[in-house]
Amino acid sequence: METYQVNQNGYYGEFGGAYVPEILHRCVEELRINYRKVIDDPSFQQEFHQLLKDYVGRPSPLYLAKRLSELYGCKIYLKREDLNHTGAHKINNAIGQILLAKRMGKSRIIAETGAGQHGVATATVCALMNLECVVYMGKTDVERQHANVQKMEMLGARVVPVTSGNMTLKDATNEAIRDWCCHPADTYYVIGSTVGPHPYPDMVARLQSVISQEIKKQLLEQEGRDYPDYLMACVGGGSNAAGTIYHYLDDLRVKIVLAEAGGLGITSGKSAATIHLGKKGVIHGSQTLVMQNEDGQIEEPYSISAGLDYPGIGPMHANLAKTRRAQVFAINDDEALDAAFLLTRLEGIIPALESAHALGALPKMKFKPNDVVVLTVSGRGDKDMETYIKYKNQYSL
Ligand SMILES: Cc1ncc(COP(=O)(O)O)c(C=O)c1O
């Protein structure tokens, strides 16, 4: 049977692999050899799931959004990752990877962050487990997500503002990789999405797969069948989407809809719609779709949403798009803002700007009345209040 899961060499179709500098080869190999052994170990699973339950507050609810459903003429369930401790899905992965780091004997944790949610999640788990934590964050993001910077600092992390490139997620990732190259022996790099060299994309997808594991159980209870007709999620690097679709990847009854950031529009020159605009290339250790110019130089992405502002995409998602297993929409800033205000007024839920891109794909779909749709609300909007307030007058309903 055709599978959309990773193969033994770390590829999803033609995408994936591990393209790393010589100095990191041993670290990445060590991880590749150990990650399945560790995370499949029953004692790891027990510790991981206990923390997901008692510390994160899982399972996250699967909420039937009645007024939203009425509007779009189908049954829309929201998977409420916004209700997790620290406000997004990122904590699932941070707990898993930091437990793994401890078992591999690493004493220092580094991370990159865009919207700050992965940085906050990593700093939180490092506080919990008493580990040193350094978070790299582009200076532009430090400014637009400063509430999350204050949280990371209060949690005891050192936040390093990065001033190269356009000072966003790509640049923070470059800096984190540089740090890792200088401290390969004691440092564990917690990547926040399904990106980077193999085994990161597969490892992050597995750690986030708790989302679809819960969806199966919750749908069975609420709908009498364990699969939906549609799964919808936003994609930055792809981790909340990977978690949402993981257990349904090879179940062709389930249609997958992904929303990437169109920015000001895919032809505007200010966009982060990598699947629409990218060509095959290598970024941060993985062969995937990359926004690049004719010389192979990476083009600076743009999105109103810091968490989607990335010129690459997870290799799993590049393959889903290439094989047409997933339908992919580019949702522009204004469409995401509209969708955020609409959800807030209809359901009393203020979503993260990233999640609002998934909601922004709803008006582009044609549903049948009996369709069951599960859309992941990857995070809450607290960190985006300044942006929302700025646009409020334009978007008053
Ligand atoms: C709330 C939220 N959703 C989505 C994303 C995008 O990341 P990913 O595609 O890995 O889920 C981010 C990234 O920072 C985020 O903070």
The ligand as an SDF file (V2000), in Angstrom:
LIG
                    3D

 16 16  0  0  0  0  0  0  0  0999 V2000
   -0.1850   28.8130   17.6190 C   0  0  0  0  0  0  0  0  0  0  0  0
    0.6950   28.3440   16.5080 C   0  0  0  0  0  0  0  0  0  0  0  0
    0.1560   27.6610   15.5030 N   0  0  0  0  0  0  0  0  0  0  0  0
    0.8960   27.2210   14.4700 C   0  0  0  0  0  0  0  0  0  0  0  0
    2.2500   27.5010   14.3840 C   0  0  0  0  0  0  0  0  0  0  0  0
    3.0090   27.0200   13.1820 C   0  0  0  0  0  0  0  0  0  0  0  0
    3.8390   25.9560   13.4520 O   0  0  0  0  0  0  0  0  0  0  0  0
    3.5480   24.4940   12.9650 P   0  0  0  0  0  0  0  0  0  0  0  0
    3.2820   24.5450   11.5120 O   0  0  0  0  0  0  0  0  0  0  0  0
    4.7710   23.7460   13.3170 O   0  0  0  0  0  0  0  0  0  0  0  0
    2.3500   23.9800   13.7200 O   0  0  0  0  0  0  0  0  0  0  0  0
    2.8640   28.2220   15.4140 C   0  0  0  0  0  0  0  0  0  0  0  0
    4.3010   28.5290   15.3520 C   0  0  0  0  0  0  0  0  0  0  0  0
    4.8550   29.2530   16.0960 O   0  0  0  0  0  0  0  0  0  0  0  0
    2.0680   28.6620   16.5030 C   0  0  0  0  0  0  0  0  0  0  0  0
    2.5870   29.3700   17.5100 O   0  0  0  0  0  0  0  0  0  0  0  0
  1  2  1  0
  2  3  1  0
  2 15  2  0
  3  4  2  0
  4  5  1  0
  5  6  1  0
  5 12  2  0
  6  7  1  0
  7  8  1  0
  8  9  2  0
  8 10  1  0
  8 11  1  0
 12 13  1  0
 12 15  1  0
 13 14  2  0
 15 16  1  0
M  END
$$$$
